[in-house]
Amino acid sequence: MSSSVIDFIATEARFGAHNYAPIGVVLSRGEGVWVWDTEGNRYLDCLSAYSAVSQGHCHPKILAAMVEQAHRLTLTSRAFHNDQLALFYEEIAALTGSHKVLPMNSGAEAVESAIKSVRKWGYEVKGVPDGQAEIIVCANNFHGRTLGIVGFSTDPETHGHFGPFAPGFKIIPFGDAAALEQAITPNTVAFLVEPIQGEAGVVIPPAGYFPKVRELCTANNLMLVLDEIQTGLGRTGKLLAEQHEGIEADVTLLGKALSGGFYPVSAVLSNNDVLGTLKPGQHGSTFGGNPLACAIARAAMRVLVEEGMIENAARQGARFLEGLKDIRANTIREVRGRGLMLAVELHPEAGRARHYCEALQGKGILAKDTHEHTIRIAPPLVITSDQVDWALERFATILTQDFS
Ligand SMILES: *Cc1c(COP(=O)(O)O)cnc(C)c1O
C-alpha cells in the first residue's frame, strides 16, 4: 500500500466515528460495474452500495440530468411548488402502478413515514383506539437505523444500548404465515416486511408465504407494507420483488436505486388511502421532493427501463446463480439468490466471510460479508455475461481455498 492509501484510512480512523469496518480499499473513481482505487487498481463492484448503484457507477444519463438540473434549481422546500415534482409523481406512479406518492430522502425516512402513515390510517380509517396501534414486523429484519426502527430490530448490535424505544411493534418469525395469523389483533394496522431479507443474508421466504400474507392482511383489514428499498427497481429481476409472488402491497417503500446512487431519494407509495390521511403540516422534509432529487430519480427510473436493466438482472442473475452452484468447494454451505441479489453462505468451519471478501479484493472483486459466514453478491444490473463469467472464475478460485 502506498502512503496515500494509509493516510486516507488512518485519517478516517482518527476523526471519524468507528461505526463501520470497511475493507481496506480507498476508491476514487467508478464507471458501470467497475471502480478504481487511488492506486489505479480496478475492481468489479459486487455490492453496488447495497443496491443503490444498480444502474452502474456514474451513469452518464443520470449524471447529465443531475448537472442540468443543478444549473437551474436545486431546492425550493415544499413551501412552494417546483416543476420537477409533478413529473416525478407521474412517472413513478406510472412505473409502479401506485396512486399516491410521498417523497423522502433516505430509506429509513421512508420507513418512518410509512409507520406514521399506517398508524394514522389505523386511527382515522380503521377505527383503532388512539395510542393502541400495533405493527407486526419480522425477526432479523433490516429497515434502517433511526431510533423508531432499531427499536424493533432483533440484532443486538443494532439496538443494544440505544433504548428506550417506542412501543407498538410485535416481532414474529420471517416466512411463517401462521405466526402472522396468530399475532394479528383488532388493533393491528400493518405488517411491515422485506420481500427478501437482504441484510439478514438474502433470505428468501418459502413459496406460498406472500400470497398467504396478502390474504391475511386483506381479511383482517391491515396494510401490507413491503420494504422494497433493496429488492425494488429491478434488483431481483422484476421491477418489484412482489411480482415474483403475484401479490400487490398496500404500501411500497423505495430508496437506494431510485437515484442510481447520485443522491439520497426515497419514496412511500400507496395504492389506497393510507397517504391520504396526511394533511398539511402533519409530516414533511426540507429536502424531500426537491427538484434536484426529482430530476435525478426521473433519469434513474428512465434508464432502468430504457436500457433493459431489469431483464438483464433476471438473465445475468440466473447465470451467476448457476455458476456459483457449479463451484465444487467444501467451504460452501448454500448458494441462493433471486435476480442479481445473491449470497454464498459458508460452512462455519470454513472461516469468516470477511477473509474471503479480503481475498476477493486481491482478485479484483469487491464483495461484502454479512453475519460472519455469508458473502453477499449484488453487482450493478448492467453487468454483462463476460463480466459474470470473469467474476465466477475468481469466486471459484477463492471459494476453493481455506481461510479458517
Ligand atoms: C438500506 C435499507 C434501508 C435503509 O435505507 P437508508 O437509506 O440506509 O436509510 C431500509 N430497508 C432496507 C430493506 C434496506 O436495504
The ligand as an ORCA input file, in Angstrom:
! r2SCAN-3c Opt
* xyz 0 1
  C     -30.852      0.106      3.102
  C     -32.183     -0.299      3.586
  C     -32.967      0.567      4.381
  C     -32.457      1.885      4.898
  O     -32.083      2.793      3.914
  P     -31.139      4.017      4.277
  O     -31.106      4.836      3.027
  O     -29.801      3.457      4.640
  O     -31.764      4.738      5.424
  C     -34.230      0.147      4.746
  N     -34.708     -1.057      4.358
  C     -33.990     -1.901      3.603
  C     -34.572     -3.215      3.201
  C     -32.699     -1.565      3.208
  O     -31.965     -2.427      2.484
*
